[in-house]
Amino acid sequence: MMKRFANAALTYALLAMAGGVFYREFTKFSGFSGRTALAVVHAHYLLLGTVFFLLLLLLEKNFGFAGPKTGRVLVVYHVGLNLTVLMLAARGVVQIRGIALSAAAGGALSGIAGFGHILLGVGLVLVLLQVRRAVAAAVHP
């Protein structure tokens, strides 16, 4: 499981860098200088992807929290994170290009991003419950 955490951290670090470069170059190419949702893609992948999985790696090494359900829980987390970031990127591109969305299309982008955040939150809570169980067992054997 530790190797999977390390691979996930590396993957999200690469995605964070790609997101940052895309933001910088796309806004420069488009002559855009305002605020955009695309600006936070880098931070989401860096913190909620890279840092999160590096912390899980350390927690697994010290407490061995991963169990049979951890893989399924992390699928929920991965889907939530990537869905959230994809919708941030889509919203950012729409903002930079100045595309006028209908109320329904704007609501759909926000709704899908919200669903991604919900999955992300559920995945986070479920992982933290597994960590809490392992830490409690290590502290009070």
N, C-alpha and C positions, 0 to 999 in steps of 0.2 A: 504494500500500500504506500510505503514511503516513496518508492520510485514513481508511482502515479502522481503523488503530490508534487514531487520535484518536476515532473514533466508538465503538469498543469501550470505550475508557477512559471516555468520557462515559456510555455506557449502564450500565456497571458502577458508576459513581459514583452514578447515579440509583437503581439497584437497591440499593446499599449504604445510601443514605439511607432508602429505603422499608423495607428490612429492619430498620434501627435504630428507625424510628418504629413499625413493626409490633410489634417486640419490646417496646418501652416501653409502648405502648398496650394490647397484648394481655395483658401481665402485670399491668398496673394494673387493667384491666377484670376480670380473673380473680381478683384479690386474691392473686396468686402472688408470693412473695418469695425463693424458693430459686434454686439453680443450674439452668440449663437449656441445652440445645444451641442453642436459638433465639438465645441471647446472642451467638454467634459468627458468625451469618449476616452481620452488618454488617462484621465484620473480614475475613471471607473475601472478600466482594465488593470491599471497599475495597483490600485488599492484593493478592490474587491476580487481581483484575480490573482495577481502576483503575490502581494503581501499576505492575503488570506491563505493561500496554499502553502506559502513558506511557514506561516504560523502553524497550520495543520501538520506540516512535516515535523516541526519541533515538538508539538504536542503528542504526535504519534510516537516519536522517538522516546519521549520521557514517560508517557502514560499508557501507550498502546490502546488508545480508545477505539480504534476502528474495529467494527464488527461485521456481521453478515449483511446488515442493512445499510452500511455506510456507502456502498457503491450506488445504491438506488437513491439515497438522500442526495448524494453529490450530483447525480444526473439532474435532479430538480434544481439544484443550485446553478449548475452550468447552463441549463436551459434558461433559467431566469436571468442570469447575468448577460448572456449573449442576446436574448430577446430585448432586454432593456437597452443594451448598447446599440443594437441594430436600429431600434426606434429613435434613439438619440441621434444617431448618424443620419437617418432619414429626415428627421425634423430639422437637423442642422443644414443639410443640403437644400431642403425646401426654403429655409430662411435665407441662406446665402444667395440662392438663385432668385429669390423674390417671387416665388410661385404662390399665387393666391389659391388656397385650398378652400373647398366648400366646408361648411360646418360639419358635415358628416365625415369628410376625409380627415379633417383636423381632429375630430373626436375619435376617429378610429386609431389614428397615430397615438393619441394620448391614452386611449383605452388599452391598446396592445402594450404600450410602455408600462402602464399601471399593472397589467397582468404579469409582465416580466418582473416588476418590483415585488409583487406578491409572491411569486415563485421564489425569488431571491430571498425574501424574508423568511418564508417557510423553510427553505433549505438551510438557511443560517441557523434558525432556532433548532431544527432537528439535529444538526451537527453539534451545536453547543450542548444540547441535552446529552448526546453521547459522550462528549468531552467531560461534562459534569459528572456523569456516572463513573467514568474511569478515574477521575481525580478523587472523587469521594472514596472509591474502593482502594486507591493507593494511600490516601491519608488515614482512613479508618479501616484497616484490613479485618 
